[in-house]
Amino acid sequence: MVFTTEKQTTTAAGPQRTAATPAKRKRKINLVPYGFLSPTILLIVVLMLIPIVMVIWYSMMDNVITKKNPQFVGFSNYAEVLGSEVFHTAILNTVFFTTVSVAAHLVLGLIFAMLLNTRFLKSFTKAIFRVIYVMPWLFTVAIIAILWRLLLSPNGIVNFLVMELGLSSTSIEWLASRDTALLAVTFINIWAGYPFFMVSLLAGLQGIPKDLHEAARVDGANPVQQFMNITLPQLRPIIISMALLDLIWTSQQFALIWMTTGGGPINSTEMLSTFTYKLAFSEYNFSMAAASAVIILAFSMVLAFFYVRYQKARD
């Protein structure tokens, strides 16, 4: 004997629940992705959002950590940082260091990628060149800094070659002179960073259909015309993405500068990253350091906005 109601069915074996409604089943399915994402979301909140909020709060206090009862001062720390002459010098140095490095990374990476992709070299020769060109990418920042400090020292091999070639009669203090220090660290960063562009552009070159170049040759296009009308347009998405990423990374470079010049001599290689570090751990002014860090964060977010916007447009 069976008795039915709207909510359940009763049989001789006892009450039985009806199947879940389509709305409940759909709601359960919609919550599944959030369950998988919850560990990542938790990590982002704990390791990123909370520290950012704390740094923003610290930047509005007179001096945290070193004072027992810090007072709220609003945006005065930002005004003091933005009015600092050292901060202005750091901005100019960072702009020069970043723009020259990114441009050189792009040019050298494209040249070496085309050399490794040319059909005029044998596979064995390409393999040798590939090992040589990628080698700077294998070293850590500490090794690169120590290596170039030895090479550019007054008794290093660079000064020996300069004097042997008659370009200078005395040793040059490459990393200790205000005239050459910024150029020297920029050169070191270019040497260390171009392989990333080279590998990415080489992959892009190998992905260009050969039919396009063959059709262009049949139409009478010379190598320069093929490069301008086929190679560059095909590589444009990679070039823009890499350039934006390199702008973000290079503008935040700290380890290389700190281990080669430390921002000196006399602020000639001071960057925004080293300026912020010195405020916190040399002057122990953590509130101003937090304000400087928030300014750098805002600048980085602008670059990240353009990168994400470009990626969405590309997709």
C-alpha positions in Angstrom: 0.0 0.0 0.0 1.5 3.4 -1.0 0.6 6.8 0.3 2.0 9.9 -1.5 2.4 13.5 -0.5 4.1 16.5 -2.1 7.4 16.1 -0.1 7.9 12.3 0.2 6.7 8.9 -0.7 5.8 6.3 1.9 6.0 2.6 1.1 6.0 -0.6 3.1 9.7 -0.3 3.5 9.5 3.1 5.0 9.6 6.7 3.9 11.8 7.6 0.9 13.1 11.1 -0.1 12.4 12.3 -3.6 15.2 13.2 -6.0 16.7 16.6 -5.7 15.0 19.3 -7.7 16.8 20.6 -10.8 17.3 24.0 -9.1 19.1 22.4 -6.1 21.2 20.2 -8.4 22.2 23.2 -10.5 23.1 25.2 -7.4 25.3 22.4 -6.2 27.1 22.1 -9.5 27.7 25.9 -9.6 29.4 25.7 -6.2 31.8 23.0 -7.2 34.4 25.3 -9.0 34.5 27.6 -5.9 35.4 24.6 -3.8 38.4 23.8 -6.0 39.4 27.5 -6.0 39.0 28.0 -2.3 42.7 27.0 -1.3 44.1 29.4 -3.9 41.7 32.2 -2.9 42.7 31.7 0.8 46.4 31.9 0.0 45.8 35.1 -2.1 43.9 36.7 0.8 46.5 35.7 3.4 49.7 36.3 1.5 48.6 39.2 -0.8 45.5 41.1 0.2 46.1 41.3 3.9 49.7 42.5 3.6 48.7 45.1 1.0 46.0 46.5 3.3 48.5 46.5 6.2 51.1 48.4 4.2 48.6 51.0 3.1 47.6 51.5 6.7 51.2 51.7 7.8 51.8 54.4 5.2 49.3 56.6 6.9 50.9 56.4 10.4 53.8 58.6 11.6 56.1 55.6 12.2 55.1 52.1 12.9 57.1 49.3 14.5 59.7 51.7 16.0 57.0 53.6 18.0 54.8 52.0 20.6 51.8 54.2 19.9 52.0 55.5 16.3 49.6 58.4 15.3 47.5 58.7 12.2 49.0 61.3 9.9 47.0 60.8 6.6 48.9 61.4 3.4 51.8 63.4 4.9 54.2 60.5 4.3 53.2 60.4 0.6 53.9 64.2 0.4 57.3 63.8 2.0 58.3 60.9 -0.3 57.1 62.7 -3.4 59.0 65.8 -2.4 62.2 64.0 -1.8 65.1 64.8 -4.2 66.4 61.3 -3.8 63.0 59.9 -4.8 63.1 62.1 -8.0 66.6 60.8 -8.8 65.4 57.2 -8.2 62.5 57.8 -10.7 64.8 59.1 -13.4 67.3 56.3 -12.9 64.5 53.7 -12.9 63.0 55.1 -16.1 66.4 55.1 -17.8 67.3 51.7 -16.5 64.0 50.2 -17.5 63.5 51.7 -21.0 67.0 51.0 -22.2 67.0 47.5 -20.8 63.6 46.6 -22.3 64.6 48.0 -25.7 67.9 46.2 -25.7 66.3 43.0 -24.6 63.9 43.2 -27.5 66.6 44.0 -30.1 69.2 41.5 -29.0 66.6 38.8 -28.4 65.1 39.3 -31.9 68.6 39.3 -33.6 69.8 36.1 -31.8 66.4 34.4 -32.4 66.6 35.1 -36.1 70.2 33.9 -36.1 69.1 30.6 -34.5 66.2 30.3 -36.9 68.1 30.9 -40.1 68.4 28.1 -42.7 71.9 29.1 -43.5 73.4 27.5 -40.4 73.7 23.8 -39.8 71.9 22.2 -36.8 75.2 21.5 -34.9 76.2 25.2 -35.3 72.8 26.3 -34.1 73.1 24.0 -31.1 76.4 25.6 -30.1 75.1 29.1 -30.5 71.9 28.2 -28.5 74.0 27.1 -25.5 76.2 30.2 -25.6 73.3 32.6 -26.0 71.1 31.0 -23.3 74.0 30.8 -20.8 73.3 34.2 -19.0 69.8 32.9 -18.2 71.3 30.0 -16.3 73.1 32.1 -13.7 71.4 33.4 -10.5 71.4 37.1 -9.8 74.0 36.7 -7.1 76.4 34.9 -9.4 75.8 37.5 -12.1 76.5 40.4 -9.7 79.7 38.7 -8.4 80.9 37.8 -11.9 80.5 41.4 -13.3 82.0 43.0 -10.2 85.1 41.0 -10.8 85.1 41.7 -14.5 84.6 45.5 -14.0 87.0 45.9 -11.1 90.0 48.2 -11.6 92.2 45.1 -12.0 89.6 43.1 -14.0 89.7 41.9 -17.6 87.5 44.7 -18.9 90.0 47.3 -17.8 92.9 45.2 -19.1 91.3 45.1 -22.6 90.5 48.8 -22.5 94.0 49.7 -21.7 95.5 47.2 -24.1 93.4 48.6 -27.0 94.5 52.2 -26.1 91.0 53.4 -25.2 92.1 54.6 -21.8 95.5 55.1 -20.1 94.2 54.4 -16.6 91.8 51.9 -15.0 88.1 52.9 -15.0 86.0 52.6 -11.9 83.0 51.2 -13.8 80.8 50.6 -10.7 82.3 53.3 -8.5 82.1 56.3 -10.7 79.0 58.5 -11.1 79.6 58.8 -14.8 79.6 55.1 -15.6 77.8 53.3 -12.7 74.3 53.5 -14.2 75.5 52.6 -17.7 77.4 49.6 -16.2 74.4 48.2 -14.2 72.1 48.7 -17.2 74.5 46.8 -19.4 74.7 43.9 -16.8 70.9 43.8 -16.7 70.7 43.7 -20.5 73.3 40.8 -20.6 71.3 38.9 -18.0 67.8 39.4 -19.4 68.0 39.1 -23.2 67.8 35.2 -23.3 64.2 35.4 -22.1 63.2 37.4 -25.1 65.3 35.3 -27.4 63.7 32.0 -26.4 60.2 33.4 -26.7 60.8 35.1 -30.0 62.5 31.9 -31.4 59.4 30.0 -30.5 57.3 32.6 -32.4 59.6 32.5 -35.4 59.4 28.7 -35.6 55.6 29.0 -35.5 55.3 31.2 -38.6 54.1 29.2 -41.5 56.8 28.7 -44.2 54.2 29.1 -46.9 54.0 32.8 -46.2 57.7 33.4 -46.8 57.7 31.2 -49.9 54.7 33.1 -51.3 56.5 36.4 -50.6 59.6 35.2 -52.4 57.6 34.1 -55.4 56.0 37.6 -55.5 59.5 39.1 -55.6 59.8 40.4 -51.9 63.3 40.8 -50.7 64.4 39.7 -47.1 63.8 43.2 -45.6 60.3 43.3 -47.1 59.6 39.8 -45.8 60.8 40.8 -42.3 58.7 44.0 -42.2 55.5 42.6 -43.7 55.5 39.0 -42.5 57.9 38.4 -39.6 57.1 41.5 -37.5 53.3 41.3 -37.8 53.4 37.6 -36.9 55.6 38.4 -33.8 53.7 41.5 -32.7 51.5 39.7 -30.1 54.6 38.1 -28.5 56.6 41.3 -28.7 53.9 43.4 -26.9 53.3 40.8 -24.2 57.0 40.4 -23.5 57.7 44.1 -23.5 54.9 44.8 -21.0 56.1 41.9 -18.7 59.7 43.1 -19.0 58.7 46.6 -18.1 57.0 45.4 -14.9 59.9 43.1 -13.9 62.8 45.5 -14.8 61.2 48.5 -13.0 61.2 46.4 -9.8 64.7 45.1 -10.1 66.4 45.2 -6.7 68.9 42.3 -6.2 71.2 43.1 -9.1 71.4 46.8 -8.2 71.9 46.1 -4.5 74.6 43.5 -5.0 76.6 45.6 -7.5 76.4 49.2 -6.5 73.9 49.4 -3.6 72.3 52.4 -5.2 75.6 54.4 -5.2 77.8 56.1 -5.7 76.0 59.2 -4.4 72.6 57.9 -5.6 73.7 57.6 -9.2 72.2 54.1 -9.4 69.4 54.6 -6.9 66.2 52.9 -8.0 62.7 53.0 -6.5 63.3 49.5 -5.1 66.6 50.4 -3.4 65.2 53.7 -2.2 62.3 51.9 -0.5 64.6 49.3 1.0 66.9 52.0 2.5 64.0 53.9 4.1 62.9 50.7 5.9 66.2 49.0 6.8 68.8 51.7 6.8 66.8 54.7 8.2 64.2 52.5 10.0 61.4 54.8 8.7 58.9 52.1 8.0 56.0 54.4 7.4 57.7 56.3 4.6 59.0 53.1 3.2 55.4 51.8 3.2 54.3 55.0 1.4 57.0 54.5 -1.2 56.0 50.9 -1.6 52.3 51.9 -2.2 53.5 54.4 -4.9 55.5 51.6 -6.6 52.4 49.3 -6.3 50.2 51.9 -8.0 52.8 52.3 -10.9 53.0 48.5 -11.3 49.2 48.2 -11.3 49.0 50.7 -14.2 51.4 48.5 -16.2 49.6 45.4 -15.2 46.3 47.0 -16.3 47.6 47.5 -19.8 49.0 44.0 -19.9 45.7 42.4 -18.9 43.8 44.7 -21.2 46.0 43.7 -24.1 45.7 40.0 -23.3 41.9 40.2 -23.2 41.8 42.1 -26.5 44.2 39.4 -28.0 42.0 36.5 -26.8 
